[in-house]
Amino acid sequence: MRDFKTVIEFGTSKIACVVAEKKQRMGLEVLGYSQIPYAGIKKTNWVDSKEVIGAVEQALESCERQAGFRIRNADVGIPGAFIKVINRKAQVPVKGRVAERDIDLLIEKARNFDIMSDLTLVHEWPAWFLLDDNNVYLEPYDVPSKRLRGCVSFTLANKFFLNDAMDLLNHLGVRVGYFIPEPLAEALYLLPEDIRDSLAGLVDIGYYSTNVSLVYGDSLLFFTTIPMGGGHIASDIAYAMKVEGDTAEQLKRRYTFGLSDNNSISQLFAKNSDGKLKKYPYDPLKEIIDSRVEHLILHIGKV
């Protein structure tokens, strides 16, 4: 029996859908992929709620045409704007050597905290453990100790998003299988295991916001969202260079960080509102983008 998987991601400026088939030897074979622009997510709400279902429908229909079958089930990524990460410490006694039951008991004890009414728990995982030898462990199984101390990472999601996503997908005849916290999935996919085990930071710049994660092992030790992203850069370009929003977005995407300042590039090309290709000076564009990015870096450094 063939095994298919569909995942839908609600980005800050586009909705992505991917359909893949699980293969025994090849892992996953992508059968369809679509990416539909929409007004997006700002803070903890849709910018234009009326257009969300239309964008999801287009993304699904495109993937269905490519894959050649109707999508009935999908997993959904939870955007960073709708996520809160809480870390709780706890300790439990151990009889002899650390066993799985001790870890389960520690997680249960750490879970004893109040959750705000608009949030619900969607993921929990132990971040680290500390035994009698005062060494930090990621996997303390079968290690002798009289007590087990540890930190558990809990990911909470906004009920508004979960309910809205389920409602609109049910309306389209699609059942939600799992909700996946996108910052955690991104960290586990992008960062190699040895890097995560040494503590790593991850910055994801979206259109309206930027996600900042601190990753240790298979857990998020810290997560926050900064209300600043690529859309603010485009807005700065449009205002300072007196161009239309679409033109500003083109210029932003054509700019490349790391180019030398030896005057080898003096201009970039972009289409104006009439569809005509025009030249735009490079130096002021560089100054605008670099200034906004420096501003964003300062904010990241303060979190």
N, C-alpha and C positions, 0 to 999 in steps of 0.2 A: 504493500500500500504506500502510495506516494505521500510525503510529508511536507506540507507547505507552511510558510510563515509570512504573515503580513504585519508590518510595523508602520505606524503613522506618527509623524513628528510635527508638532505645532511650534514653528519657529517664530521669531519676533518680526519677520517680514514675509515668510513663505511657509506653506504646508508641504511637507514631503511625505511620500508614500513609497514603500519598497516591498516587493513580493519576491520571496526566494524559496527554493526547494532544498531540503536537507538531503545531502548525498553522503553515503557511507565513507567514501574515500576522498571526496573533493570538498567536504565541508558544506558550504552553501553555494548554490548556483542562483544568481539573480535573474529572475524572469521578467521583472518589470520595475521601472522606477519613474516617478514623476515628481515635479516640483512646481507648485502653483503659488504665484505671488498673491498676497492679500494685505489688508491694512495692518494686521499683526496684533501683538500683545504689548500693552504699555502698563507698567506697574503691575497690578494684579487684575487686569480686565482686558477684554477685547477692545481694540480701537473702534471697530465697526462690527458689532455682533451679527448684524443681518447678513453680511457677506461670508461669514465663516462656513456655514453649511454648504454654500455654493462652491467655495474653494475646495472643501473636503470632497465633495461629490466629483469635481473635475479631477482631483488627484486619484481617486479610486477608479473612475472610468478609464483614465489613461493607463493605469496599471493593469486593469482588467483586459483592455485591448491587447496589451503587450503579452500578458500571461496566457490569454485565451480562455479564461474562466471567470466566473462570478466570485467576488470576495465576500465571504460570509462571516469571517472572524478576523480580528486584528488586535495586536498589542499597541498600546498608546504610550508615547513618551510624555512625561510630566515636565513642562518647561521650568527653568530655574525661578521664574517670577512667581510660581505657585508652590515653592518648596521652602521648608525651614528645616535646618539640621540642628539637633540637640544631642549633646554628649553627656552621659551620666556615668559616674563611678560607683562601684559597689564592691563588696567583698563577702566571701562565703567560706566556711570551714571545709577542709578537705580531709578525708580519711585515707591516708597512705599516698596514693598517686592521683594526679588530676585525671578525671574521667569526663566523658561527655555530659553526664548528669550534673556535674559540678558547674560546667559552663552554662548549661540550660538554666540552672538555679540562679547563677550570677546575672544572666540576662533578664530573668523574671524579676529579680530584686531591683535591678537598674531601671526596669520599665515602670516602676511605681512612682509616677509623676503626673501632674495635672496637664491635660491637653486642652488648649483653647477650643471653644465650640465650633469654630470655623475650620478646624484642622482635623486630619485623621492620620493615623500611623500607617505608612505603606511599606517601610523597610526597616529592618534592624540587623545589626551585625557587630560583633565584638571588634573593637579597634586594636586593643593591646591588653596583655596580661602581665601581672607582676607576682612573682612567687617569693618564697622565703629567702632565696638566694639574692633577691633584689635585682635580678636580671629581667629585662623586658622580653616577653615572648609574644609571637603572633599565633603560634600553635603550641600550647603547653601540655598536650596530651601525654599521659604516662610519666610525667615528671613528678618526683616526690616533693611534697610540700604539705604544711599543716593548714595553710589558708591560700585562697585564690583571690587576688585583687585584680580589678580590670576596669576598662572603660568601654562602654557600649555606645555605638553611634545609631541614633534613631532619625529616620527621615520622615517628616510629616508633609502632607500635601493639603492644599486648599480644597475644601469640599466643593466650592463653586466650580472649579475647573473639572474635577472628576465627574460631577453630576452633569455638567453641560456637555462634556465630551461624550459621555454615555448616551445622553438624550439625543444628540444630533446624529451619532452613529447608528443608534437603534432606529431612528427615523429613516436612515438610508439602508436599513436591513443588515447592519453589521453588528455583531456581538463583540464586546470588549473582553479579551481574555485576561490580560495583565496590564497594569499601569507600571511603567518603568521610570524611575527618577533619572532624567537625562544627564544631570551633572555626574552622577555615579557611573552610569553606563559609559559616558564619554571618558571618564578617568580610567576605568578598567580597560577600555579599548585602546586608548591613545598612549597610555603610559606603561612601559614594560614593568613586569613584576619586580625586578630588582630595583628599579627606580622608585616605585611606590613603597617598597619595604624600607627605603631610606628617607622617607618623607619628601613629598613633591608638591609643588604648587601648579595650578592650571588656571589659565585665564582664557575665557571664551567671549570674544567681542561680538555681540549681536547688533541688530539695527537700532533698537531703542535702549538696550541695556547690556551690561557686561557682567558675566558670572565669574566669580573668583572662588576657587576651591583649594583646600589644603587636604591632601590625600596621604593616608598612611595605611599600608597593606591593602585591604579590600574595603576600606571605610573612608568616609568623609569626616575629617576631624573638624573642619570649618567650612562654611559656605555662606556667601552673601551675594547680593545682586546690586550693582551700581547703576543708577538710572542714566546711563550715558553710553552711546554706542556709535555705530557707523552712520546712523541717520543724523546725528548731531554734527558729524564732520561734513556731510553733504549740505546740511543747512548753513554751516559756516561758509562753505564755498559759494553757495548761491547768494548769500548776503554780501560777502566781501567782494566777489567778482561780478556781481550783478548779472547772474545768469539764471535760467530756469532750473527748477528742481531736477528734472531728468538730465539736463546737461551737467549739473553739478555731480550727480551720481555717476555719470560716465567718467568724468574727470577723476573722481575719487578712485574708481576701479582701475583706471589706467596708471595711476601713480604707484610707483614701486619704491618701498623703503630700501635704503642701503645703497642707492645710486650715488656715485661720487659727485662732489660739487666742483667739477672742473669745467663747467660750462659746455659739456658735451651735449646736454639736452637743454634746449632753449624754449621749446613749446610742445604742447600736446594737442591732439585733435579730438573733437567731440561734435556730435550733431546738435543743432539748436532745435527750437520748437517747430521750425519749418522743414526739418529733416536734412538740412544742409550741413556739410562737414566744415567746421571752422577751426581756426588755430587759436590756442589760448596760451598765454605766457606760463612757463614752468615755475619760475622763481616765486611769484606770489602764491601759487598753488601749494608749493612745498612749504612755505612759511605758515599758511593756514592749517594744513594737515598736521605738520609737526607740532604746532602750538596746541592744537586740540588733543593730540596723542600725549604730549607731555602733561597736559592737564589731567587726562585720564590716568596716567601712570601715578601722578601725585595722589589721586583718590585711592588707587589700588594700594599704594604704600601706607595709607592711613587705616585701612580696614584691619 
